[in-house]
Amino acid sequence: MSETTLPATLAEIRDEFLELDEPVRLQLLLEFANELPEVPARYEGHPELTERVVECQSPVYIVVDIDDDGLVHMHATAPREAPTTRGFASILVQGISGLTAQEVLGIPDDFPRTIGLTRAVSPLRIGGMTGMLLRAKRQVGEKSGL
């Protein structure tokens, strides 16, 4: 993964995980799960306006918006009963929101594998986070025309 293409927000999150011992990383992931922002009212209760992430076993829905200043805002829903998945969604929402479309599109597809959780969670869960990232990038590409 190229350091130059990883936006500072995601690099900080990655570094925060990597500074911790492996068992403590799961606790940080749970903290992120508790910090997943609510979706804007226009999406609340309207899954048809969002995209289901089928790589996730839990029902996870995402959508990205690009504001008038060209900044991306990612929104996600994930059940509280799925804290790992919810934590991964929160990492991406917090790490992507506020970036430009170019910055989002430059995020390496393997970012989920770089945060130090591949031995702590199942490959299926890492695949779910990768699915969230790839869908977000696709939506940004479509909505920005890039």
Secondary structure, DSSP 8 states (H G I E B T S, - for coil): --GGGS-HHHHHHHHHHHTS-HHHHHHHHHHHHHT-----TTTTT-GGGSEE-TTSSS--EEEEEE-TTSBEEEEEE--TT-HHHHHHHHHHHHHHTT-BHHHHHTS-TTGGGGSS-TTTS-HHHHHHHHHHHHHHHHHHHHHHT-
